[in-house]
Amino acid sequence: MDKAEITQWALANGWRLTDGNPCLSKPGRPNEAIVRIVLKATVANLEIKKPSGKWDKISGAAYPQIEADADSGFPGGLGLQTIPGITKLMQDNRDQAVFGGMPAKRAAGPDIHSVFGPKRG
């Protein structure tokens, strides 16, 4: 996979571009990235943000070593599969992109007065 293919895969799977890099954010804080793929000229690095705010490089690979999985399309060689809960985090980010992070509104149902009429006294 090359830089464009990794970016295309990431955007299709819930990642967002932040500072030019595909990133995943916390479900409760959509503007705070916690996982990112840094795409350089010849390599891609997977980084996770520590609680202190510093980015920690987990793994990296040259583009020719990164291959899409035949079944899932997941880019192999980057170490994404080693992060516990990565698929859930990707799903949460994808849902947030679709629904805008807003909880679903319930339709207002009938109240007791609209069903039985006003209280008679």
Secondary structure as GFF3:
##gff-version 3
##sequence-region A 1 121
A	DSSP	alpha_helix	3	12	.	.	.	ID=ss1
A	DSSP	beta_strand	16	18	.	.	.	ID=ss2
A	DSSP	beta_strand	21	25	.	.	.	ID=ss3
A	DSSP	beta_strand	33	39	.	.	.	ID=ss4
A	DSSP	beta_strand	43	49	.	.	.	ID=ss5
A	DSSP	beta_strand	55	62	.	.	.	ID=ss6
A	DSSP	three_ten_helix	63	65	.	.	.	ID=ss7
A	DSSP	beta_strand	67	68	.	.	.	ID=ss8
A	DSSP	beta_strand	75	76	.	.	.	ID=ss9
A	DSSP	three_ten_helix	80	82	.	.	.	ID=ss10
A	DSSP	alpha_helix	86	99	.	.	.	ID=ss11
A	DSSP	alpha_helix	112	116	.	.	.	ID=ss12
###
